[in-house]
Amino acid sequence: MSECFLKLEGVAHRYGEGAETLTILEDAALSVMAGEMVALVAPSGAGKSTLLHICGLLERVQQGEVDICGRASSALTDRARTQLRRDRIGYVYQFHHLLPEFSALENVMLPQLIAGAGRSAAERRAAELLEAMGLADRAAHRPSELSGGEAQRVAIARAAANRPQLVLADEPTGNLDPATSEKVFAALMDLIDNEGAAALIATHNHALARKAHRVVTIADKKVVPLVL
């Protein structure tokens, strides 16, 4: 039986106070299993980014619990949350955010070096990931020398560098044309399959969302199944 790598129970999140309070999530629940990709499709302003930030421990849950790989996060210190995020979670943003002064290979090496890996091991892992992304011949290129799709695939490789058990992506194909979006999404799915990670992917692209194992949305401030 697959292991649950992401579990939300009774999660509530609000902004503001008193009459100005805006409730984004209320008693929200979600589970994502190892090897499963869940697509999150919801209109702008529904709380997709807030949900991803909570799942990625970038925002503290105000009510309820977020378990990452079986570890409850609500009572963790900031340092422990940072370590859990570094060791267990990979994040892919809409824009690649690669460091411009480094090559593709070096960008994928950096998270490993920060986590304490040796340089040769980090370089080996980075080269393997770039090859898996179809970018072996672009390893020495800097971000300015890569296409948008290539840069985004490097960002996916970087997110996978420390073998995270949970991958979160916020509109990872939002800035790409349809053909490139297909290629990037396929690379992301291959990564989930090969690494056995759990993934929650926010996207507006219904065609891509249908390729995920499940689709959910945010309705009435809860996370609910969606049929596309």
C-alpha positions in Angstrom: 0.0 0.0 0.0 1.3 3.4 -0.9 2.5 5.7 1.8 0.9 9.1 2.4 3.4 11.9 1.8 1.0 14.8 2.2 -2.0 15.0 4.5 -4.0 18.0 5.5 -6.7 17.7 8.1 -9.1 20.5 9.3 -7.0 23.2 7.8 -8.3 26.8 8.0 -6.5 29.9 6.8 -7.7 33.6 7.0 -6.3 37.0 6.2 -7.1 40.1 8.2 -9.1 40.6 11.4 -12.6 41.4 12.4 -14.9 42.7 9.7 -12.0 42.7 7.3 -11.3 38.9 7.7 -11.1 37.0 4.5 -11.4 33.2 4.9 -9.5 31.3 2.2 -9.7 27.7 3.6 -12.1 26.3 6.2 -11.8 22.7 7.4 -9.9 21.7 4.3 -8.6 18.1 3.9 -6.4 16.5 1.3 -4.2 13.4 1.1 -1.6 12.7 -1.6 0.1 9.3 -1.8 3.6 8.3 -2.9 3.7 8.0 -6.7 0.5 10.1 -7.1 0.2 13.3 -9.0 -2.8 15.4 -8.0 -3.8 18.4 -10.2 -5.3 21.5 -8.4 -7.5 23.5 -10.7 -9.3 26.5 -9.4 -10.1 30.1 -10.5 -7.7 33.0 -9.6 -8.3 34.1 -6.0 -9.7 30.8 -4.8 -6.6 30.1 -2.7 -4.4 27.8 -4.9 -1.2 29.6 -4.0 -2.1 29.8 -0.3 -2.8 26.0 -0.3 0.5 25.3 -1.9 2.4 27.6 0.5 0.7 25.8 3.4 1.6 22.4 2.0 5.2 23.6 1.4 5.5 25.0 4.9 6.0 28.4 3.6 3.1 29.6 5.6 2.1 28.3 9.1 -1.3 26.6 9.2 -3.6 28.7 11.5 -5.8 25.8 12.3 -5.7 22.1 11.7 -2.6 20.0 10.8 -0.3 19.4 7.8 1.6 16.2 7.8 4.7 15.8 5.6 5.8 12.2 5.2 4.1 11.3 8.4 5.5 14.2 10.4 3.1 16.8 11.9 4.3 20.3 11.2 2.2 22.6 13.2 4.3 22.4 16.4 7.7 22.5 14.7 10.2 25.3 15.3 11.1 27.5 12.3 14.4 25.7 12.1 12.8 22.3 12.0 10.3 23.4 9.4 13.1 24.7 7.2 15.0 21.4 7.5 11.8 19.4 6.8 11.1 21.6 3.7 14.8 21.3 2.5 14.9 17.5 3.0 11.4 16.4 1.9 9.9 19.0 -0.4 10.7 20.2 -3.9 9.1 23.3 -5.3 8.6 24.4 -8.9 7.4 27.9 -9.6 5.7 29.4 -12.6 9.0 31.2 -13.5 12.1 29.1 -13.2 14.1 31.4 -10.9 17.4 29.8 -11.9 20.5 31.7 -10.8 21.7 33.5 -13.9 25.4 33.4 -13.2 25.4 29.6 -12.9 25.1 26.9 -15.6 22.2 24.5 -15.7 24.4 21.8 -14.1 25.4 24.1 -11.3 21.9 25.3 -10.6 20.9 21.6 -10.0 24.0 21.0 -7.9 23.4 24.0 -5.5 20.5 22.5 -3.4 22.6 19.4 -2.9 25.6 21.3 -1.8 23.5 23.4 0.6 22.2 20.1 2.1 25.7 18.9 2.7 26.4 16.6 -0.3 29.9 16.3 -1.7 30.7 18.1 -4.9 31.3 15.0 -7.0 28.1 13.3 -5.8 26.1 16.5 -6.4 27.6 16.8 -9.9 26.8 13.2 -10.7 23.2 13.5 -9.5 22.7 16.8 -11.4 24.0 15.3 -14.6 21.7 12.3 -14.2 18.6 14.5 -13.7 19.5 16.8 -16.6 19.9 13.7 -18.8 16.5 12.4 -17.6 15.0 15.8 -18.6 16.5 15.5 -22.1 19.0 18.3 -21.3 22.4 16.5 -21.2 23.7 18.7 -24.0 22.6 21.9 -22.3 24.3 21.3 -18.9 27.0 23.9 -19.4 24.6 26.6 -20.6 23.4 29.5 -18.4 19.7 30.3 -18.1 19.9 33.1 -20.6 21.1 30.6 -23.2 18.1 28.2 -22.6 14.6 28.4 -24.0 11.7 28.8 -21.6 10.9 25.1 -21.7 14.5 24.1 -21.2 14.8 26.5 -18.2 11.7 25.1 -16.7 12.9 21.5 -17.1 16.1 22.6 -15.3 13.9 24.0 -12.5 12.2 20.6 -12.2 15.5 18.9 -12.1 16.6 21.3 -9.4 13.4 20.6 -7.4 14.2 16.9 -7.6 17.9 17.2 -6.7 17.6 16.3 -3.0 15.2 13.4 -3.8 12.1 15.1 -2.2 9.2 12.9 -1.3 6.7 15.7 -2.0 6.8 17.9 -5.1 4.7 21.1 -5.3 4.3 23.1 -8.5 2.5 26.4 -8.9 1.5 26.9 -12.6 4.7 25.3 -13.8 3.7 25.6 -17.5 1.9 29.0 -17.1 4.5 30.9 -19.1 4.9 28.3 -21.9 3.3 27.6 -25.3 1.1 24.5 -25.6 3.7 22.2 -27.2 6.3 23.2 -24.6 3.8 22.9 -21.8 3.2 19.3 -22.8 6.9 18.5 -22.8 7.4 20.1 -19.4 4.4 18.4 -17.9 5.5 15.0 -19.2 8.9 15.6 -17.7 7.3 16.3 -14.4 5.1 13.2 -14.6 8.2 11.1 -15.4 10.0 12.5 -12.4 7.1 11.5 -10.1 7.0 8.0 -11.6 10.8 7.5 -11.4 11.3 9.0 -7.9 8.1 7.7 -6.3 7.3 11.1 -4.9 3.9 12.6 -4.3 3.0 15.7 -6.2 0.4 18.5 -6.0 0.4 20.6 -9.2 -1.6 23.8 -9.6 -2.6 24.5 -13.2 -5.2 26.4 -15.3 -4.6 24.0 -18.1 -7.4 21.4 -18.1 -5.9 19.3 -20.8 -2.7 18.8 -18.7 -4.7 18.4 -15.5 -6.5 15.4 -17.0 -3.2 13.6 -17.3 -2.8 13.6 -13.5 -4.0 10.7 -11.4 -6.7 12.9 -9.7 -8.0 16.5 -10.1 -9.2 18.6 -7.1 -10.4 22.1 -6.8 -11.2 24.6 -4.0 -14.9 25.1 -3.5 -16.7 26.6 -0.5 -13.2 27.0 1.0 -12.7 23.2 1.0 -10.6 20.9 -1.2 -13.0 18.7 -3.2 -12.7 16.3 -6.2 -13.2 17.8 -9.7 -14.2 16.0 -12.9 -12.9 17.7 -16.0 
